[in-house]
Amino acid sequence: MIQTVVKRDGRIVGFNEQKIAAAIRKAMLTTEDGEDSELISSITDRISVKGKSQMTVEQIQDMVEDELMHSSRPEVAKVYIKYRGARTVARKAKTRDIFLEIINIKNNDVTRENANMNADTPAGMMMKFASESTKPFVDDYLLSDEAKEAVKNNYLHIHDKDYYPTKSLTCVQHPLDKILKYGFQAGHGESRPAKRIETASILGCISMETVQNEMHGGQAIPAFDYYLAPFVRKSYIEEVKTLERLMGKDYSALYDAEIDDYLDTPLEGLEGDERIRQHAINKTVERVHQAMEAFIHNMNTIHSRGGNQVVFSSINYGTDTSAEGRCVIREILKSTYEGVGNGETAIFPIQIWKKKRGLSYLPTDRNYDLYKYACQVTARRFFPNYVNLDTTYNQNDNWREDDPERYMWEVATMGCRTRVFENRFGPKTSIGRGNLSFSTINIVRLAIECMDIKDREERIAAFFAKLDNLLEVTARQLHDRMEFQKTAYVKQFPLLMSGLWIGSEKLGPDDTIASVINQGTLGIGFIGLAECLIALTGKHHGESEESQALGLKIVTYMRDRVNEFSEHYQHNYSVLATPAEGLSGRFTKYDRKKFGIIPGVTDKDYYTNSNHVPVYYKCSALHKAQVEGPYHDLTRGGHIFYVEIDGDATHNPECVMNIVDMMDKYNIGYGSVNHTRNRCLDCGYENGDGEMNVCPKCGSSNIDRLQRITGYLVGTTDRWNKAKLAELNDRVIHTNS
């Protein structure tokens, strides 16, 4: 008697005879004589009894064919065999077409799914071949029937589905202090602990590059300033010792000298120990600056994932008020402002200023001068973005200003917007944690299906019923994926699970990661709130208070259901304001095909990202903040608020400060500023003019406009897909009033 079944991916599951019955019934219904319940039952029973205790899916399907061939309905066997063959042929035909598009480097949604990846290079093509080959396997062997149907019918999108079989996790906030203190070993090499600022900078790069190859999402350093600060003092001491050797004198009393700030100042007028001390400080500042330059350069040139993609990296900083921490902050900002190569804007790392009253925001704060400078850098280089530690939901009861490790309790952000903070199974922290996986639901489609219901209350009630069902399906799908991820072994992630992921240091190489990954989060995302509201009410939330109330009700309902899922499945579920890139057009394309062009809903090539006011809607930055602000508390898996400002922002850092002030006033957790930045693709020259058709430096007309695609920058819009280009062209400036 069959008891267990070995699936094609190697998983062993309990035998379910209803799956045999369903397959036979489906084949029978396509024949002239239709369904025969008795025959279905007898064949199912015989297979269940005759089979071995454990069988593969293929072996069971072979038995079904044999039973049907020797039954009174052999024509059903032919249909069943034909169906199995057709599935294989269909998969191969679809794969062939996609492969040809990759080979011919066609600019389409397949090859431009991720603007951070160059799919035209040999390594990029290999990645796309692997990606497109893997997705059908996931559909056939890893997804439940209900999840597969939800994906097929355009209700659900499973992010990074091509990485599903690898059991990899999405992202992690690196506890870089562990690597800097103890070094690490991964693969065939090892790294010793850092002793100076240059080494610490390089190890930060190597850490993120190495783990990028073990995960399918981004990498972040949550407290860049705190982690590197000790190596500023160590480098200063090295400089003092160099002067000792040079001068033949003992300056050991200067090793622990009090330094209020590391500023490069002239030596004129200084004598004795004070002159030696300042000279050592000047040399240290120079070294820190070079280390920060190298860090930025490396993060824009070191490739991972087979050599076709730079590391999707982020760094958080701003609240270390020590002289050494301030030195790190100041020099990373200076290096960012200066640019890389020929002076162009660095795409990575995504830089995030941690705004905190008492530390880095108010004029009386120790780091206020650096905050002002950060706004100046943003006005020229887009980064840093700003995470607001003062919001009601970004605070932690463990945080104390006099705690030297207070960064442990500060929320950190990564990538486009991912936020990991709350934790049912350990400390409330971002460090050593990340997202496990996430999936996005198409709330626009649910709303379209309810549009024909005339009565408003009935229409909205029907929408919520559909939403509830889809949320259930999505929660189960994420639970299933996590159960699959749990079967991975520590040795599959040699650096990540050697202590970077919280709790992993206690595991051996042959242990599974099951006991520690519950520290991560599962994200349920959504896209197109604006279009959803237009379908339900006729207006989006930016133009109607009634629609705004309904929008908040929808996302609040999602938040409440996610909390229930967390309790039921014992996971850290969260709601994510999805940063749709390839997905922004995919959902729309299929909905338009089924429902036609619906004004305000399917009449564009994209759905609006998550809860944003539509990019084409003309309004003030203040109004946008008032509308979008309340959603940030509800979307704790990640969110972003952005403002489009006009022209060259270089001379207007106050505009950036005003936007950060709005974030503070309206309880907004994370925000950024978009503005004009033209770039010559031949020589790298940049400026912030409204338009630059010819490069004033080299005369080239090969000009591109640098822009933020979701939460990160892309060096050229050539890598943007059709939907995101359409969205870019629709973006309007948000006025000051």
C-alpha positions in Angstrom: 0.0 0.0 0.0 1.3 3.4 -0.9 2.0 5.6 2.1 4.5 8.2 0.9 5.4 9.8 -2.4 8.7 11.1 -3.5 8.1 14.3 -5.5 10.3 15.4 -8.4 12.2 17.8 -6.2 13.1 15.1 -3.8 10.6 16.0 -1.0 8.7 13.1 0.6 5.0 13.8 1.2 2.1 11.7 2.3 0.1 9.8 -0.3 -3.1 11.5 -1.4 -5.3 9.3 -3.5 -7.6 12.2 -4.4 -4.9 13.5 -6.7 -5.1 10.3 -8.8 -8.9 10.5 -8.8 -8.8 14.2 -9.9 -6.4 13.4 -12.8 -8.5 10.6 -14.1 -11.7 12.6 -13.8 -10.1 15.5 -15.7 -9.1 13.1 -18.6 -12.6 11.4 -18.6 -14.4 14.7 -18.9 -12.8 15.4 -22.3 -14.1 12.1 -23.7 -17.6 11.4 -25.2 -18.7 9.1 -22.3 -17.7 11.6 -19.6 -17.1 10.8 -16.0 -17.3 7.2 -14.5 -17.2 7.5 -10.7 -17.1 3.8 -10.1 -14.2 3.2 -12.5 -12.3 6.2 -11.0 -12.9 4.7 -7.5 -11.8 1.2 -8.4 -8.7 2.3 -10.3 -7.7 4.6 -7.4 -8.2 1.8 -4.8 -6.2 -0.7 -6.9 -3.3 1.6 -7.3 -3.3 2.5 -3.6 -3.2 -1.2 -2.6 -0.9 -2.5 -5.3 1.7 0.2 -5.0 4.9 0.0 -2.8 4.9 1.9 0.5 7.0 4.6 -1.1 6.8 5.6 -4.8 7.8 8.4 -7.1 5.3 10.6 -8.9 6.4 9.2 -12.3 5.9 5.6 -11.0 2.3 6.4 -9.9 1.5 8.1 -13.2 2.8 5.0 -15.0 0.4 2.8 -13.0 -2.5 5.1 -13.8 -1.7 4.8 -17.5 -1.5 1.0 -17.2 -4.8 0.7 -15.3 -6.6 2.9 -17.8 -5.2 0.9 -20.8 -6.6 -2.3 -19.3 -9.9 -0.9 -18.2 -13.2 -0.6 -20.1 -12.2 3.0 -21.0 -8.9 2.7 -22.9 -9.6 6.0 -24.7 -9.2 7.8 -21.4 -5.6 6.4 -21.2 -4.9 8.0 -24.5 -6.1 11.4 -23.3 -4.1 11.0 -20.1 -0.9 10.1 -21.9 -1.5 12.9 -24.4 -2.0 15.4 -21.6 1.3 14.4 -19.9 3.1 14.7 -23.2 1.5 18.0 -24.0 2.6 19.5 -20.7 6.2 18.6 -21.5 6.0 19.9 -25.0 4.4 23.1 -23.9 7.1 23.7 -21.4 9.8 23.1 -23.9 8.2 25.3 -26.5 7.8 28.2 -24.1 11.4 27.8 -22.9 12.6 27.7 -26.6 10.9 31.0 -27.4 12.3 32.7 -24.2 15.8 31.3 -24.9 15.8 32.7 -28.4 14.9 36.2 -27.0 17.8 36.0 -24.6 20.2 34.8 -27.3 19.1 37.6 -29.6 19.4 40.1 -26.7 16.0 41.5 -27.3 15.0 44.4 -25.1 11.8 43.0 -23.4 10.3 42.2 -20.1 12.3 39.0 -19.8 15.7 40.5 -20.4 14.9 43.7 -18.6 13.2 42.2 -15.5 15.9 43.5 -13.2 17.5 46.9 -14.2 20.4 46.2 -11.9 21.5 43.2 -14.0 23.0 43.3 -17.5 21.3 40.4 -19.2 23.2 41.0 -22.5 26.6 39.8 -21.2 27.5 36.1 -21.4 27.2 35.7 -17.6 23.9 37.7 -17.6 22.5 35.4 -20.4 23.5 32.3 -18.4 21.6 33.8 -15.4 18.5 34.3 -17.5 18.8 30.8 -19.1 18.9 29.4 -15.6 16.1 31.6 -14.3 13.7 30.9 -17.1 14.4 27.1 -16.9 13.8 27.0 -13.2 10.5 28.7 -13.1 8.5 25.9 -14.8 10.1 23.4 -12.4 8.8 25.5 -9.5 5.3 25.6 -11.0 5.2 21.9 -11.6 6.8 20.5 -8.5 7.1 23.0 -5.7 3.8 25.0 -5.7 0.5 23.9 -4.3 -2.4 23.7 -6.8 -4.1 26.7 -5.3 -0.9 28.8 -5.4 -0.2 27.7 -9.0 -3.8 28.7 -10.0 -3.4 32.1 -8.3 -0.2 32.8 -10.2 -1.7 31.5 -13.5 -4.8 33.7 -13.2 -2.8 36.8 -12.3 -3.8 37.2 -8.7 -0.4 36.4 -7.2 3.3 36.9 -8.0 6.0 34.9 -6.2 9.1 37.0 -6.2 12.5 35.4 -7.0 10.7 32.2 -8.0 13.7 31.1 -9.9 15.7 31.0 -6.7 12.9 28.9 -5.0 14.7 25.5 -5.5 17.9 26.8 -4.0 16.3 27.3 -0.6 18.1 30.6 -0.4 16.7 33.5 1.8 16.2 37.0 0.5 18.4 39.5 2.4 20.3 40.2 5.6 21.6 43.1 7.7 25.3 42.2 8.3 26.6 42.3 11.9 29.9 43.5 10.4 31.5 43.9 13.8 31.8 40.1 14.0 33.7 39.9 10.8 35.9 42.9 11.6 36.7 41.4 15.0 37.1 37.7 14.2 37.5 37.5 10.4 35.8 34.8 8.5 36.3 31.7 6.4 34.1 31.0 3.3 34.9 28.7 0.4 38.6 28.2 -0.1 39.9 31.4 1.6 39.8 33.1 4.9 40.2 36.6 6.1 41.9 37.7 9.3 40.4 40.3 11.7 40.8 44.0 10.6 43.5 46.2 12.2 43.2 49.4 10.3 40.5 51.4 8.5 41.5 50.3 5.0 41.1 46.6 5.9 37.8 47.2 7.6 36.5 48.9 4.5 37.6 46.0 2.3 36.1 43.4 4.6 32.8 45.3 4.5 32.8 44.9 0.7 33.9 41.2 0.8 31.2 40.4 3.4 28.4 41.7 1.2 29.8 40.3 -2.0 30.2 36.8 -0.6 26.8 36.6 1.0 25.2 38.1 -2.2 26.1 34.8 -3.8 24.3 32.9 -1.0 21.1 34.8 -1.2 18.6 36.1 -3.8 18.1 39.6 -2.4 20.1 42.5 -1.1 22.8 43.0 1.4 23.0 45.8 4.0 25.2 47.1 6.8 22.9 48.4 9.6 25.4 50.6 11.5 28.2 51.5 9.1 29.5 54.4 11.2 29.6 52.4 14.5 31.2 49.3 13.0 34.1 51.3 11.3 34.6 53.8 14.1 37.1 51.8 16.2 39.4 51.5 13.2 39.7 55.3 12.9 41.3 55.4 16.3 43.5 52.4 15.5 44.7 54.1 12.3 45.3 57.3 14.3 47.5 55.4 16.7 49.4 53.9 13.8 50.1 57.4 12.5 51.3 58.5 16.0 53.6 55.4 16.1 55.0 56.3 12.7 55.9 59.7 14.0 57.5 58.1 17.0 59.8 56.2 14.7 60.5 59.2 12.6 61.2 61.6 15.5 62.8 59.1 17.8 60.5 60.2 20.6 57.8 58.6 22.8 54.3 59.9 22.0 52.4 57.1 23.7 50.6 59.7 25.8 48.8 60.7 22.6 47.4 57.2 21.9 44.3 57.8 24.0 44.3 61.6 23.7 40.8 63.2 23.7 39.8 64.1 20.1 36.6 66.1 19.7 36.6 65.7 15.9 38.8 64.4 13.2 39.2 67.5 11.0 42.1 68.1 8.5 43.5 71.5 9.7 46.7 73.3 8.9 49.7 72.7 11.2 50.9 76.4 11.2 51.2 77.7 14.7 51.1 74.3 16.4 54.1 73.1 18.4 55.2 70.0 20.4 52.7 67.3 21.1 49.8 69.3 19.7 51.5 69.5 16.3 52.2 65.8 16.4 48.6 65.0 17.4 47.1 67.2 14.6 49.5 65.7 12.0 48.4 62.2 13.0 44.7 63.4 12.8 45.3 64.8 9.3 46.9 61.6 8.0 44.1 59.6 9.6 41.4 61.7 7.9 43.2 61.2 4.6 43.3 57.4 5.1 39.6 57.3 6.1 38.7 59.3 3.0 40.6 56.9 0.8 39.0 53.9 2.5 35.6 55.4 1.9 36.4 56.1 -1.7 37.6 52.5 -2.1 34.4 51.2 -0.5 32.2 53.1 -2.9 34.3 52.2 -5.9 34.3 48.5 -5.0 30.6 48.3 -4.4 30.1 49.7 -8.0 32.7 47.4 -9.7 32.9 44.1 -7.8 30.5 41.7 -9.4 28.7 38.8 -7.9 26.3 36.1 -9.1 28.5 34.8 -11.9 30.0 38.2 -12.7 26.9 39.9 -14.2 25.6 42.0 -11.4 27.1 44.4 -8.8 26.1 43.7 -5.2 22.7 45.1 -4.3 24.1 46.9 -1.3 22.9 49.3 1.3 24.6 51.1 4.3 22.9 52.8 7.2 24.6 55.5 9.3 24.2 58.9 11.1 23.7 58.3 14.8 27.3 57.6 16.0 28.2 60.8 17.7 31.8 59.8 18.6 34.6 61.6 16.9 35.6 58.5 15.1 32.0 57.7 14.0 31.6 61.3 12.7 34.8 60.9 10.7 33.5 57.8 9.0 30.2 59.6 8.2 31.8 62.8 7.0 34.2 61.0 4.7 31.6 58.6 3.2 29.5 61.7 2.4 32.4 63.6 0.9 33.3 60.6 -1.3 29.7 60.3 -2.4 29.5 64.0 -3.2 32.7 63.9 -5.3 31.4 60.9 -7.3 33.3 58.0 -8.8 35.3 57.6 -12.0 34.9 60.8 -14.0 32.7 62.3 -11.3 29.5 60.3 -12.0 27.0 59.4 -9.3 27.6 56.1 -7.6 24.7 53.7 -8.0 25.6 51.6 -5.0 25.6 51.3 -2.1 22.2 52.7 -1.3 23.0 55.1 1.5 20.5 55.7 4.3 20.8 58.5 6.9 19.4 57.5 10.3 17.5 60.5 11.5 17.1 60.6 15.3 16.2 63.5 17.6 18.9 64.2 20.1 21.6 62.8 17.8 21.3 63.7 14.1 18.4 65.9 13.3 17.8 69.0 15.4 20.1 72.1 15.3 21.2 71.3 18.9 22.2 67.7 18.0 25.8 66.6 17.9 25.5 65.4 14.3 23.3 68.2 12.9 26.2 69.6 10.9 26.6 66.2 9.2 22.8 66.0 8.7 22.9 69.3 6.8 25.8 68.0 4.7 23.9 64.8 4.0 21.0 66.9 2.6 23.5 68.7 0.4 24.9 65.4 -0.9 21.3 64.1 -1.5 20.6 67.3 -3.5 23.5 66.3 -5.9 23.7 62.5 -5.7 20.2 61.2 -4.8 21.7 59.5 -1.7 21.5 59.3 1.2 17.9 58.4 1.7 16.4 59.0 5.1 15.0 56.5 7.7 13.1 58.1 10.5 13.9 56.5 13.9 11.5 58.9 15.6 8.3 57.4 14.2 6.0 55.7 16.6 6.8 52.2 15.1 10.6 52.6 14.7 11.3 53.0 18.4 12.6 50.3 20.7 12.3 50.3 24.5 15.8 49.0 24.8 17.4 52.1 23.2 19.4 54.3 25.5 21.4 57.3 24.4 24.2 56.4 26.8 24.5 52.8 25.5 27.6 52.4 23.4 25.8 49.7 21.4 22.5 51.6 21.0 22.7 50.8 17.3 21.5 47.3 18.1 18.0 48.8 18.8 17.8 51.1 15.8 15.8 50.1 12.8 17.8 49.8 9.6 16.5 49.7 6.0 17.9 48.1 2.9 17.5 48.0 -0.8 14.3 49.5 -2.3 12.6 49.7 1.1 12.8 46.4 3.0 12.3 46.8 6.7 12.9 44.0 9.3 12.5 45.0 13.0 9.6 43.4 15.0 10.4 39.8 16.0 8.2 37.2 17.7 11.1 34.9 18.3 14.0 37.0 19.5 15.3 40.5 20.0 13.5 43.5 18.3 16.4 44.4 16.0 17.4 44.6 12.4 20.8 43.2 12.9 21.5 39.6 11.7 18.0 39.3 10.3 16.3 39.7 7.0 13.4 38.8 4.8 13.0 35.1 4.0 10.7 35.5 0.9 7.8 37.6 -0.2 4.9 37.4 -2.6 2.7 40.2 -4.0 -1.1 40.1 -4.5 -2.9 41.9 -7.4 -5.6 43.9 -5.6 -6.4 45.7 -8.8 -7.7 42.5 -10.4 -9.9 41.8 -7.4 -11.4 45.3 -7.7 -12.0 44.9 -11.4 -13.9 41.7 -10.8 -16.3 43.6 -8.5 -16.9 46.6 -10.8 -20.2 45.4 -12.2 -21.8 45.2 -8.8 -24.0 48.4 -8.7 -24.5 48.7 -5.0 -21.5 50.3 -3.4 -21.6 48.4 -0.1 -22.1 45.1 -1.9 -19.3 45.9 -4.3 -16.8 46.7 -1.5 -18.0 43.7 0.6 -17.4 41.4 -2.4 -13.9 42.9 -2.8 -13.0 42.2 0.8 -14.3 38.6 0.5 -12.0 38.1 -2.5 -9.1 39.8 -0.7 -9.5 37.6 2.4 -9.4 34.5 0.3 -6.3 35.6 -1.6 -4.5 36.6 1.6 -5.1 33.1 2.9 -3.7 31.5 -0.3 -0.6 33.8 -0.1 0.0 33.1 3.6 -0.1 29.3 2.9 2.2 29.7 -0.1 4.8 31.6 2.0 4.5 29.1 4.7 5.1 26.2 2.3 8.2 28.0 0.9 9.5 28.6 4.3 9.0 24.9 5.2 11.0 24.1 2.1 13.8 26.6 3.0 14.0 25.0 6.5 15.4 21.8 4.9 18.6 23.6 3.7 21.8 22.8 5.5 24.2 25.3 7.1 27.0 24.2 4.7 24.9 25.5 1.8 25.4 29.1 3.1 29.1 29.0 4.4 29.3 32.7 5.4 25.7 33.7 6.0 25.2 30.8 8.5 28.6 31.1 10.1 27.3 33.8 12.4 26.0 36.6 10.2 22.4 35.3 10.5 21.2 35.6 14.1 21.7 32.3 16.1 23.5 30.5 13.3 26.8 30.5 15.2 25.4 27.6 17.3 24.9 25.3 14.3 27.2 22.8 12.7 27.7 22.4 8.9 25.4 19.4 8.7 22.6 20.9 10.7 19.6 22.3 8.9 18.8 26.0 9.2 15.3 25.2 10.5 16.0 26.4 14.0 17.1 29.9 13.1 15.3 31.2 10.1 12.1 32.0 12.0 14.0 35.1 13.0 13.4 36.3 9.5 10.2 37.7 8.0 7.7 36.6 5.3 6.3 39.5 3.3 2.8 39.8 1.8 3.0 42.7 -0.7 0.5 44.5 -2.8 0.5 46.6 -5.9 -1.8 49.2 -7.4 -3.8 50.6 -4.5 -4.6 53.7 -6.7 -6.0 51.6 -9.6 -7.9 49.4 -7.1 -9.6 52.4 -5.6 -10.5 53.9 -9.0 -12.1 50.6 -9.9 -14.1 50.5 -6.7 -14.9 54.2 -6.2 -14.0 56.1 -9.4 -11.2 58.0 -7.8 -7.8 57.3 -6.2 -6.7 58.2 -2.7 -4.8 61.3 -3.7 -7.9 63.0 -5.1 -10.6 61.8 -2.8 -10.9 61.6 1.0 -13.5 58.8 0.6 -11.1 56.8 -1.5 -8.3 57.5 1.0 -10.5 56.2 3.8 -11.2 53.0 1.8 -7.5 52.6 1.0 -6.6 52.8 4.6 -9.3 50.3 5.4 -7.9 47.8 2.8 -4.3 48.0 4.0 -5.4 47.9 7.7 -7.4 44.8 6.9 -4.3 43.3 5.3 -2.2 44.2 8.4 -4.8 42.6 10.7 -4.9 39.4 8.7 -1.1 39.3 8.6 -1.0 39.5 12.4 -3.4 36.6 12.5 -1.3 34.6 10.1 1.7 35.3 12.4 -0.1 33.8 15.3 -1.5 30.8 13.3 1.7 29.7 11.5 4.1 31.1 14.2 6.1 33.1 11.7 7.0 36.8 11.4 4.5 37.8 8.6 4.5 41.5 7.5 2.8 43.7 4.9 5.1 45.0 2.2 4.5 48.1 0.1 5.9 46.2 -3.0 8.6 47.9 -5.0 7.3 46.6 -8.3 9.7 46.7 -11.2 9.1 43.9 -13.7 5.8 43.2 -11.9 4.5 46.7 -12.5 3.7 45.9 -16.1 3.1 42.1 -15.9 -0.1 42.4 -13.8 -1.4 45.2 -16.0 -0.7 43.4 -19.3 -2.7 40.3 -18.3 -5.5 42.2 -16.7 -5.9 44.4 -19.8 -5.9 41.3 -22.0 -8.8 39.8 -20.0 -10.8 43.0 -19.1 -9.8 45.4 -21.9 -8.9 49.0 -21.4 -10.5 50.5 -18.3 -9.9 54.3 -17.9 -7.7 55.0 -14.9 -7.2 51.3 -14.3 -5.7 49.3 -17.2 -5.1 52.2 -19.6 -1.4 52.5 -18.8 1.5 50.1 -19.1 1.9 49.8 -15.4 0.1 49.7 -12.0 1.2 52.3 -9.4 3.7 51.0 -6.9 2.0 49.8 -3.7 0.2 52.7 -1.8 1.8 55.6 -3.7 -0.2 58.4 -5.1 0.0 57.9 -9.0 3.1 59.4 -10.5 1.0 61.3 -13.0 -1.1 63.1 -10.4 -0.1 66.7 -9.9 0.0 67.6 -6.2 2.2 69.2 -3.6 4.8 67.3 -1.7 2.9 68.2 1.4 -0.3 66.6 0.1 1.6 63.5 -1.0 3.0 63.2 2.5 -0.4 63.6 4.1 -1.9 60.9 1.9 0.9 58.3 2.0 2.1 58.8 5.6 -0.5 56.7 7.3 0.3 53.7 5.2 3.9 53.4 6.6 2.7 52.2 10.0 0.6 49.5 8.3 3.4 48.3 5.9 6.1 47.3 8.4 7.7 44.9 5.9 8.9 47.9 4.0 7.8 51.2 2.5 9.1 54.4 0.9 8.0 58.0 0.4 9.6 59.9 -2.4 9.2 63.4 -3.8 10.1 64.6 -7.3 11.7 68.0 -7.2 12.4 70.3 -10.2 15.7 70.9 -12.0 19.1 71.2 -10.4 18.8 70.6 -6.6 22.5 71.0 -6.0 22.0 74.6 -4.7 18.9 73.8 -2.8 19.7 71.4 0.0 17.0 73.2 2.1 14.4 71.5 -0.2 15.7 68.1 1.0 15.6 69.2 4.6 12.0 70.3 4.1 11.0 66.9 2.8 12.7 65.2 5.8 10.7 67.6 8.0 7.6 66.3 6.4 8.6 62.8 7.2 8.9 63.8 10.8 5.6 65.6 10.9 3.6 62.8 9.2 5.1 59.8 10.9 6.8 58.6 7.7 9.4 55.9 8.2 11.5 56.1 5.1 11.9 58.6 2.3 14.0 59.8 -0.6 14.2 62.7 -3.1 14.2 62.4 -6.9 15.6 65.2 -9.1 17.3 65.8 -12.5 20.7 64.3 -13.1 22.0 64.1 -16.7 24.9 61.9 -17.5 27.2 61.6 -20.5 27.6 57.9 -21.2 30.9 58.5 -23.0 32.9 60.6 -20.5 30.7 60.4 -17.4 30.1 64.1 -17.1 27.0 65.0 -15.0 24.9 68.0 -14.4 21.5 68.9 -13.1 20.2 71.0 -15.9 16.6 70.6 -17.0 17.9 69.1 -20.3 21.3 68.2 -21.5 21.3 67.1 -25.2 25.0 67.6 -25.8 27.8 67.0 -23.3 29.6 70.3 -22.6 32.8 68.4 -21.7 33.3 66.0 -24.6 30.6 67.1 -27.1 28.9 63.7 -27.1 25.1 63.4 -27.7 25.1 60.0 -25.9 23.2 61.4 -22.9 21.1 59.5 -20.3 19.1 60.7 -17.4 20.0 59.1 -14.1 16.9 58.1 -12.2 15.6 56.1 -9.3 13.6 53.1 -10.6 12.0 51.9 -7.4 14.2 52.7 -4.4 17.6 52.3 -6.1 19.4 54.1 -9.0 20.1 52.7 -12.4 23.1 53.9 -14.4 21.2 53.8 -17.7 17.5 53.6 -18.6 18.5 51.2 -21.4 18.0 48.5 -18.8 14.5 49.6 -17.8 11.6 47.5 -18.9 8.7 49.0 -21.0 6.4 49.5 -18.0 8.9 51.3 -15.9 9.9 53.6 -18.8 6.2 54.4 -19.3 6.0 55.3 -15.6 9.2 57.4 -15.7 7.7 59.4 -18.6 4.5 60.0 -16.6 6.3 61.3 -13.5 5.4 64.9 -12.5 7.1 67.4 -10.2 5.7 67.7 -6.7 5.3 71.4 -6.0 6.1 73.1 -2.7 2.6 74.4 -2.1 
